[in-house]
Amino acid sequence: MKSEDRMSTKTRRQYTEEFKTEAVRVVRDSARPVAQVARDLGIADHLLYRWRAEQQQAESQGHTRQ
């Protein structure tokens, strides 16, 4: 089998800033764990953890995600 035959043809899903912001808001405003919210949204939990960290960092630097 050639290496190009084994390469994945999947494309990465892209999420809007609005989706990311709303997902982080759901985590902050609910008592549900990040993993559960991620499952409900159909995304990997590591993405939601990353988005939350990025949003917290932006807020601490005086920026907000819009």
C-alpha positions in Angstrom: 0.0 0.0 0.0 1.4 3.4 -1.0 1.6 6.1 1.7 -0.9 8.3 -0.2 -3.4 5.5 -0.1 -3.3 5.6 3.7 -3.8 9.3 4.0 -7.1 10.4 5.4 -9.3 12.4 3.1 -11.2 13.9 6.0 -11.4 17.6 6.2 -11.3 19.5 9.4 -14.5 21.0 10.6 -14.5 24.7 11.2 -16.5 26.4 13.8 -17.6 30.0 13.9 -16.6 32.4 16.7 -20.3 32.6 17.6 -20.5 28.8 18.0 -17.3 28.8 20.2 -18.5 31.7 22.3 -21.9 30.1 22.8 -20.4 26.7 23.7 -18.2 28.3 26.3 -21.1 30.2 27.7 -23.1 27.0 28.1 -20.3 25.5 30.2 -20.0 28.6 32.3 -23.7 29.1 32.9 -24.6 25.5 33.6 -23.5 22.9 36.2 -22.8 20.4 33.5 -19.2 19.1 33.0 -17.3 20.2 29.9 -17.2 16.7 28.6 -21.0 16.4 28.7 -21.5 19.8 27.0 -19.0 18.7 24.3 -20.9 15.4 23.7 -24.2 17.3 23.5 -22.7 19.6 20.9 -21.0 16.8 19.0 -17.5 18.1 19.4 -14.4 16.7 21.1 -14.0 17.9 24.7 -10.4 19.1 24.1 -11.8 21.7 21.7 -14.1 23.1 24.3 -11.3 23.2 26.9 -9.1 25.0 24.4 -11.9 27.5 23.5 -12.5 28.2 27.2 -8.8 28.8 27.9 -8.5 31.1 24.8 -11.5 33.1 25.9 -10.3 33.4 29.5 -6.9 34.6 28.2 -8.5 37.1 25.9 -10.7 38.4 28.7 -7.7 38.8 31.0 -5.9 40.8 28.3 -8.9 43.1 27.9 -10.3 41.5 24.8 -13.6 39.7 24.3 -14.5 37.2 21.7 -17.2 38.6 19.4 
